[in-house]
Every structure is written in structure tokens, then in C-alpha cells.
């Protein structure tokens, strides 16, 4: 992660990535591409979804544009479809995920805090979802919310 994110991959980013299910490609002893799927509860229009939330997507910079990220994200999406009701992630690399069937969330994003909903305006437009099965008809323009966590909520 430190090589793939020279601008910084914080301790909190790492905490979000550990746990869950990991998908990776290894060259010799080096992991060169990685994605993790962790469980989160995402609410849309008063419906709670068991969500496979994607974290820690990275490919070694020298090996990018060779399909490695597509392979790990395809495996991650298979896992999400088999084990969850909705997929979600936060990103600004929209083209990559759109090619794989992910869609940009168009409505406002919120965080469910003990004192109520907090509009996470800085995340509006940076959340993507993978709709299927129980979430196939989710309205991309409605409100969506997640539980709070340290660091970036989304």
C-alpha cells in the first residue's frame, strides 16, 4: 500500500482494509495487486443492506494497466454477489470501476451517528455501488448512509 499510495496510506486506511476477505495477486513473494471486501451496513431509503464494502484496492505502480486490478476486483465482485446484498466503495477513479459494472451514487451521502444523520458532503459524488439481487432496484439518487468509523467514513 505504501508503494501504491505514495501520497499516503494512513493507519486508519489500513484498519479499514484488514479483516474481511482479501483478493490478491502475488509475484514471487511480493503482493502486486490487492482488494479487500469488509462487511458494512448501508442504508438506502429506510432499507438496510448487508454490504460488501471494498477497501485497499491497489496495484504496484510498475505493473498498472496490465489487468491485475481488474482480476482482483472481478474476484471481489464475485464474492460480494455471493455473500452480500449490495457492494459499495469510495473512489475518484470512476472509469476503472464503471467498466466492471459499478455505478456512481448520485444522491447525498450520510453517516449514521448516535445523535442523528450527518451529511458527509465531501463524499457526495465519490461513492460507487454494485447493484444486484436485493439491491437491483436501489435508487441511485436517494439518500445513502453508513455507520461511522475512524478516519474516512466512506
ZAPADO-270137 format. One record per residue (C-alpha): x, y negated, z; residue in one letter. Coordinates in steps of 0.25 Angstrom, whole numbers, plus 5000, padded with zeros to 4 digits. Each point is the difference from the previous one (the first is absolute). Layout:
<pts>
<x->X y->Y z->Z res->A>
...
</pts>
This chain:
<pts>
<x->5000 y->5000 z->5000 res->X>
<x->5011 y->4990 z->5003 res->X>
<x->5006 y->5003 z->4986 res->X>
<x->4986 y->4999 z->4993 res->X>
<x->4996 y->4987 z->5008 res->X>
<x->5013 y->4991 z->5001 res->X>
<x->4991 y->4989 z->5005 res->X>
<x->4997 y->5008 z->5012 res->X>
<x->4992 y->5012 z->5005 res->X>
<x->4996 y->4997 z->5014 res->X>
<x->5000 y->5009 z->5012 res->X>
<x->4985 y->4998 z->5000 res->X>
<x->4999 y->5004 z->4985 res->X>
<x->5008 y->5012 z->5004 res->X>
<x->4990 y->5003 z->5011 res->X>
<x->4988 y->4999 z->4990 res->X>
<x->5007 y->5010 z->4991 res->X>
<x->5004 y->5011 z->5010 res->X>
<x->4989 y->5011 z->5003 res->X>
<x->4990 y->5004 z->4990 res->X>
<x->5005 y->5008 z->4987 res->X>
<x->5012 y->4996 z->4993 res->X>
<x->5003 y->5002 z->4985 res->X>
<x->5014 y->4999 z->4995 res->X>
<x->5010 y->5004 z->4989 res->X>
<x->5014 y->5003 z->5004 res->X>
<x->5013 y->5000 z->4992 res->X>
<x->5010 y->5008 z->5008 res->X>
<x->4999 y->4995 z->5014 res->X>
<x->4994 y->4987 z->4996 res->X>
<x->4985 y->4996 z->5000 res->X>
<x->4999 y->4992 z->4988 res->X>
<x->4985 y->4998 z->4999 res->X>
<x->4990 y->5000 z->5012 res->X>
<x->4985 y->4997 z->5003 res->X>
<x->4993 y->5003 z->5013 res->X>
<x->4985 y->5002 z->5003 res->X>
<x->4995 y->4997 z->5014 res->X>
<x->4986 y->5000 z->5006 res->X>
<x->4992 y->4987 z->5002 res->X>
<x->4986 y->4997 z->5002 res->X>
<x->4995 y->4990 z->4989 res->X>
<x->4986 y->4994 z->5001 res->X>
<x->4993 y->4994 z->4988 res->X>
<x->4985 y->4995 z->5000 res->X>
<x->4998 y->5006 z->5014 res->X>
<x->5005 y->5014 z->4995 res->X>
<x->5012 y->5006 z->5007 res->X>
<x->5009 y->5008 z->4991 res->X>
<x->5011 y->5010 z->5004 res->X>
<x->5011 y->4993 z->4992 res->X>
<x->5014 y->5005 z->4994 res->X>
<x->5008 y->4988 z->5001 res->X>
<x->5013 y->4999 z->4992 res->X>
<x->5013 y->4995 z->5007 res->X>
<x->5014 y->5000 z->4996 res->X>
<x->5000 y->5001 z->4985 res->X>
<x->5014 y->4999 z->4995 res->X>
<x->5009 y->5004 z->4990 res->X>
<x->5015 y->4998 z->5000 res->X>
<x->5003 y->4988 z->4991 res->X>
<x->5010 y->5007 z->4991 res->X>
<x->4989 y->5011 z->4997 res->X>
<x->4988 y->4991 z->4997 res->X>
<x->4992 y->5001 z->4987 res->X>
<x->5002 y->5015 z->4999 res->X>
<x->4987 y->5005 z->5005 res->X>
<x->5004 y->5003 z->5014 res->X>
<x->4991 y->4991 z->5007 res->X>
<x->4988 y->5005 z->4991 res->X>
<x->5003 y->5014 z->5004 res->X>
<x->5000 y->4997 z->5015 res->X>
<x->4988 y->4991 z->4999 res->X>
<x->4992 y->5011 z->4992 res->X>
<x->5003 y->5010 z->5011 res->X>
<x->4996 y->4990 z->5010 res->X>
<x->4987 y->4997 z->4993 res->X>
<x->4997 y->5015 z->4999 res->X>
<x->5002 y->5001 z->5015 res->X>
<x->4991 y->4988 z->5002 res->X>
<x->4989 y->5006 z->4991 res->X>
<x->5001 y->5014 z->5008 res->X>
<x->5000 y->4994 z->5014 res->X>
<x->4994 y->4987 z->5001 res->X>
<x->4988 y->4992 z->4995 res->X>
<x->5007 y->4988 z->4994 res->X>
<x->5014 y->4995 z->4997 res->X>
<x->5006 y->4987 z->5003 res->X>
<x->5013 y->4992 z->5000 res->X>
<x->5006 y->4986 z->5000 res->X>
<x->5008 y->4995 z->4989 res->X>
<x->5004 y->4990 z->4990 res->X>
<x->5004 y->5010 z->4989 res->X>
<x->4987 y->5001 z->4994 res->X>
<x->5003 y->5006 z->4986 res->X>
<x->5007 y->5012 z->5006 res->X>
<x->4988 y->5004 z->5008 res->X>
<x->4990 y->4996 z->4990 res->X>
<x->5006 y->5010 z->4990 res->X>
<x->4997 y->5011 z->5011 res->X>
<x->4986 y->4997 z->5002 res->X>
<x->5001 y->4990 z->5012 res->X>
<x->4991 y->4987 z->4999 res->X>
<x->5002 y->4987 z->5006 res->X>
<x->4991 y->4996 z->5012 res->X>
<x->4993 y->4987 z->4996 res->X>
<x->4992 y->4997 z->5012 res->X>
<x->5005 y->4994 z->5013 res->X>
<x->5009 y->5009 z->5010 res->X>
<x->4998 y->5000 z->5015 res->X>
<x->5006 y->5006 z->5012 res->X>
<x->4991 y->5006 z->5011 res->X>
<x->5005 y->4995 z->5013 res->X>
<x->4994 y->5001 z->5014 res->X>
<x->4994 y->4986 z->4999 res->X>
<x->4994 y->5002 z->4986 res->X>
<x->5004 y->4999 z->4986 res->X>
<x->5012 y->4992 z->4996 res->X>
<x->5001 y->4996 z->4985 res->X>
<x->5014 y->5004 z->4995 res->X>
<x->5000 y->4989 z->4989 res->X>
<x->5015 y->5002 z->4997 res->X>
<x->4996 y->5015 z->4996 res->X>
<x->4989 y->4996 z->4991 res->X>
<x->5003 y->5005 z->4986 res->X>
<x->5012 y->5009 z->5004 res->X>
<x->4992 y->5012 z->5005 res->X>
<x->4997 y->5012 z->4990 res->X>
<x->4991 y->5012 z->5001 res->X>
<x->4998 y->5013 z->4994 res->X>
<x->4986 y->5003 z->4999 res->X>
<x->4994 y->5014 z->4998 res->X>
<x->4990 y->5010 z->5006 res->X>
<x->4993 y->4993 z->5012 res->X>
<x->5007 y->4987 z->4997 res->X>
<x->4997 y->5000 z->4985 res->X>
<x->4989 y->4989 z->5001 res->X>
<x->5007 y->4991 z->5009 res->X>
<x->4998 y->4985 z->4996 res->X>
<x->5014 y->4994 z->4998 res->X>
<x->4994 y->4986 z->5002 res->X>
<x->4995 y->5003 z->5014 res->X>
<x->5007 y->4998 z->5014 res->X>
<x->5010 y->5011 z->5004 res->X>
<x->5007 y->5001 z->5013 res->X>
<x->5010 y->5008 z->5007 res->X>
<x->5005 y->5002 z->5015 res->X>
<x->5011 y->4991 z->5005 res->X>
<x->5014 y->5005 z->5001 res->X>
<x->5014 y->4994 z->5003 res->X>
<x->5006 y->4992 z->4988 res->X>
<x->4992 y->4999 z->4987 res->X>
<x->4985 y->5005 z->5003 res->X>
<x->4999 y->5004 z->4985 res->X>
</pts>
